[in-house]
Amino acid sequence: MKKSRKKTTIGVTRQRLAGKLFSQNVLRYLDQNDQSQLDLANALKVNKSTVYRWIADQRVPAGEYLGPIAHALGVRISSLFTP
């Protein structure tokens, strides 16, 4: 039972790290491209609060949004999760 719990903890830790990297990188790319969170929301046709939650590390976007986010920022998907 402890092994199962440990795997879950590791999975959650990785997920949190990925979310943190994602939010930091999106902010950096928005800044580099002189874009706002609203610009990104409009490009993706999502509510600005959705983008805010991604950047505030409250949520990680669904996989279907990763390609469009990367495209809007002019980067590869992998760049969104790379330190």
Buried (B, 14 or more C-beta within 10 A) or exposed (E): EEEEEEEEEEEEEEEEEBBBBBBBBBEEBBEEBEBEBEBBBBBBEBEBEBBBBBBEBEBBBEEEBBEBBBEBBEBEBEEBBEE
